[in-house]
Amino acid sequence: MTPAELSSTVLHAVRRAVDAGELDVTVPARAVVAPPGPGGCGDYATNIALQLARPAGQPPYRVAEVLRPYLVGVDGVADVVLTGPGFLNISLGGAAPAALVEEILSAGTRYGHADAPDAPDAPDAPDAPDAPDGSVVRLHCPHDLRAVVVADAVARVLRCQGALVRVTAEGFDREWTAALGVRVDGVGPAPGSPPVTVRPVPAPADPLPLGRDAARWALLHPAAHDRPRIGDEHLAQREGNPLFRVRYAHARSRALTRNAADLGFTAEPGPVPDAPQELLAALGDHPRVLAAAAAHRAPDRIARHLVAVADAALPFLPTVLPRGGEKPSAAHRARLALAEAAGTVLAGGLTLLGIDAPDHL
């Protein structure tokens, strides 16, 4: 069960409680689910009981007690524990990771795109980035390299969410296209409706000597209001470099697929009892991150999310292949599928940032 599906499950529980007369509230449009905070437990937690307490005229903990029976026993939900003032902490069944992995591998690098097959709704993402009438989202930026790179990445993210986008700039140097792969649709004042101005803090130095991938990462990883650092640290092949960790985790996942083929087995989604919950949560959160990055015109959210996926995946990857005299089993195939899913999310996110995801590093 993905976070989007779990959000729908929580809303269905509210609806059932209302229909049974146990709650007198209007069913909200969405329910936020997220990894548990301090003091929580399980795979996900939701504050829906706190959200409904005032309109229900009941304490949050009592609302949570009402909702719990409607969640326990639902396919994919193993247990629900109440903590704090009324948080519902939800543990998913063993098949949940398999469903998430299967969904990711089926969609490929388009997992989380609005036009991907069976694309899930993001439960807590802001409004969709494109207008219902199909009008164009217009982005306009000054004659500044970082602004053009950010606008280019924002356009990529918006398009993956189904928006029509036009990018214009006050000025544009052709070498930027050759060096960093950016493009604009027009130079000069933006025509038509008032555009969204993309004006991040300029880079303090020329990033072109870093090369396309490192330069784009250096400009996109910090939030727009933060001054980027332009230095050789983005080229370092070591753990302290976030870009290296992301690309290394992707390359490791691809290497595992090749090595597994040499051992005579392939990936097959299935239960992974020892799967790191941080990794499953990060993979399941990917559609929401893409939707939020599009709505807020913030590709830095994707960059930071990729770092979280990589950091959760790297300790897991060494456990995938059989060791010593072990023969490949269903558990190994399931672990390999989870590793491939992590690599797929990393490759898809890097592509949206305009950064290469090499299979060998």
Buried (B, 14 or more C-beta within 10 A) or exposed (E): BBBBBBBBBBBBBBEBBBEEEBBEBEBBEBBBBBBBEEEBEBBBBBBBBBBBBEEBEBBBBBBBBBBBBBBEEBEBBBBBBBBBEBBBBBBBBEBBBBBBBBBBBEBEBBBBBBEBEEBBBBBBBEEBBBEEEEEBBBBBBBEBBBBBBBBBBBBBBBBBBBBBBBBBBBEBBEEBBEBBBBEBBBEEEBEEEEBBBBBBBBBEEEBBEBEBBBBBBBBBBBBBEEEBBBBEBBBEEEEEBBBBBBBBBBBBBBBBBEEBEEEEBEBBBBBBEEBBBBBBBBBBBBBBBBBBBBBBBBBBBBBBBBBBBBBBBBEBBEBBBBEEEEEBEEBBBBBBBBBBBBBBBBBBBBBBBBBEBEEEB
